[in-house]
Amino acid sequence: MEQPNQPTLTILIVEDHLPTLMAVQALVSAALPACRTLTAESGEQALELCASDAPHVVVMDIVLPGMDGIEATRRIRSLLPDTRVVMHSSHDMQIYREGSTAAGAGAFVTKNRTFTDLVPAITGLLPPAFRGPGGTR
């Protein structure tokens, strides 16, 4: 239940594959029912939503049309240093992990681990105001 004067947790999901986007949004909404989820299908759309809505956490695909997720993460973290990013990719390659870390992502979850690892990665990056008593970890 949301506390008075406490902002609503906002999570942006960036994914160009519609079935995956819908599945991730359903997973996040079920696990964190008080949060507001936003969606984008490209890095450019993600930047627009970040500028207007300042999400607390972004779940970012790497391979996107136009600007890739690593560049979008770099720009989001420059624009909103307090916004945390979870990279979410089907490509578990060292170059993507290193690029994600260098861009400012706080976690990396492969899509084959979505249903076991994504929500814990998100909750592990939540700002203190959104953690329950003693934290959510």
Secondary structure, 3 states (H helix, E strand, C coil): CCCCCCCCCEEEEECCCHHHHHHHHHHHHHHCCCCEEEEECCHHHHHHHHHHHCCCEEEECCCCCCCCHHHHHHHHHHHCCCCEEEEEECCCCHHHHHHHHHHCCCEEEEHHHHHHHHHHHHHHHCCHHHCCCCCCC
